Amino acid sequence: MKILQYNRLFYPEVGGRENVTRAYSKHLAKRGHEVVVFTRLSKKDLNPLERFEGYTIVRRGIPLSGDKNFDYFIRLHQEIVDLKWLKDNLQKFSIFHVHGPHYGVSLFPYEGSKGQLILKGWEVAKKFAKVPTVLTLHGTLGGGRKRSFNIRNYLCDCKRTDVITTVTKRAKQELIRLGVSKEIIYIPNGVDLETFDPKRYYVKKDDEEFVVGYISGMDRGKGLKYLLLAIKKLIKDIKNLKLIVVGDGNRKNKDYFLTLINQLGLNHYINLVGEIKHEDIPKYLLNFDIFVLPSTLSEGLPLAVIEAMAMETPVVTTNVGGVAEAVGNAGILIPPRNHEELARALLMLYEDEGLREEMSKRGRQRVEREYNLIKVIDKIEHIYKSILQE
């Protein structure tokens, strides 16, 4: 099969959706399929056309500037670029796989009309090429003021596709309740159990340190603020406590967190690693005594959580979106935006080594049973073959 994977961001950008798209592309190419990933040119120094891991990456557009007002026009330009490239090339493929949700750009971004008329290049291009299309929705609808906007976008995307897959059972049920009548298949994110195998790596740990680890963006929605507040509360109770923060963010967010770290007096207790390659994540996870993802916003099925479980690292995370579904009985769930509860959970695990060991085993077993990447690719490949036979 000739397969086009479409995601707004891709390697070397790192994130759950980007890493899932990369895993799909790599393993489908290994199985003999011709795979192309179409994405945005997110950095000026990236090649517009690159051969990588057995498949081809096509990058088009202009990188964002960081200026909110100017970036509106860049995003609008990006949708037009996507539309043109897809209109010219989509008919060459046997399968079109869209990784969403894709929010597009409002054509009338002033107050009162925002979101009423949205341009999505891929949806317009679909009208010119009758290529079987799979839409994978990587999130849940969430709550609060963005829920109605998310519903409108999800339903719009669902109309333009042949088969919908969701990474959580919760998202599937949400779409059914909204009246989506097309076939919806639950296929979770998967972990490469050979790469994320604690037996493959040797990491010399400092037994004197108790290491709490965070791997995600330096983004306020990921709850890093509450983890910092919890660490501040725990430094008097946990000797040689260390927090390792892996991930990057925009200048505004980084400045915010650096200021907060200084205000809390935590410079001595924190190591800010920055962005790393996805293939280096297992070594960091193996060095953590506990992995924390304290998200305040809705999550789909966070890859970072199931990767930590695969590496037998105990997980503490917040009960948002599909996180509870991912963790099951293999981790500790706490309410979002509650550093007191987070501190209590971390202290409990620090004091109970037996519980940490039990969670480590349960986490690995759960990933082997539910989130094996090879089984996920089998299901994706089966969907492709099924819609081509219809």
C-alpha positions, 0 to 999 in steps of 0.5 A: 500500500501507498500510505500518506500520514498527515500530522501538523507537526512531526519529527524532530518535534516531540510530543505524543501525537508526533511520536505515535505518527512516527511509530506508525510510519516506521513500522508500516514501512518495515512491513513493506508499505510505501509511507509518506508523512506530510507535515509543516516546516516547523523550523527553518533549517529542516529539509523540505524533503527527507528520507528517514527510517524507511519512509519519506517526510515532506515538509511545507510552509513557514515556521511560526514567528512567535508573534501571536498576531502575525502567526494567524496569517502564517497559520492561514497560509499553512492551510492554503499550502496544505490544501494545494499540496494535498490537492496535487498529490493525494490521489497518488495514495491508496490510504490517507491517514489524518492524525487529529484533531486538526483545528484549522484557522478561523477565516473571521478571527474577530470577536463574535465570529471565531470558529464559525467558518474554519479553513482546514486544508485537508478537508477541502482537498478531500473533495478533489480526491476520493481516497479512503481516509482514516482519522485518528483522534488523539484527544478527548473532548475535555470540558470547560469553555473549549468543549463546544469548540472541540465538539464542533471541530471533532464532528467536522473532521468525522464527516470527512473520513471513512473510518474513525479511530480513537486512542481511548474508549472514553473518546469513542463513547463521547463520539457515539453520544454526539451522534457520529454514525460512522464506524469508530474503532478504539485503538490505543497508543502503543509502546515498542516493548523492545526499545522500552525494556528496562533489561536493555539498559544499564543506568548507574543511579545515585542511591543517595538521591530520590529522583522524581521525573517529569517528561513533557513540555514546559507548558502550563497546561501540563501542571508543572507548576503544581509539581514544583509546589509539591517538591517545595513542600517535600524537601523537608521530608525527603532527604536528597530529593531531586526533580528532573524536568525533561522537555522544552517550551516557548520563551514565555513559559520557560521564563515563567517556570524559571522565575517560579523555581527561583521564587520557591528556592528550588534551584539546588533541587532541580535539573532542567534537561531540555528537549531530548530525542525520543530514543533517549527517554528509556534511560531517563525513565530508568533513572527516575524513582517516580514519574509524574505527569500532573496535567491540568488539561484533558489528555488523550492516552498519554504516551509518556505515561505508558512508556514510564509503565513499560520501563517499570517506573511507578507513575503518579498522574492526574485524573484528566481525560483518558489518563485513568484508562491508561493507568488502570490499577498500575499507578496513583491518580490524583485530582488536577491542580492539587499540589497537596495531594501530589505531595502526599502521593509522592511521600507515600511512595517514598516511604513504601519501597514495596509499593513502588516495586508492586506498581513497577511490575503491574505497570509493565504487565499492563503495557504488555497486555494492553499497549503492545505497539506490534499489536497496534500496528496489526490493527491499523494495517487491518483497517487499511486493508478492510476499507480498500476492499469495500 
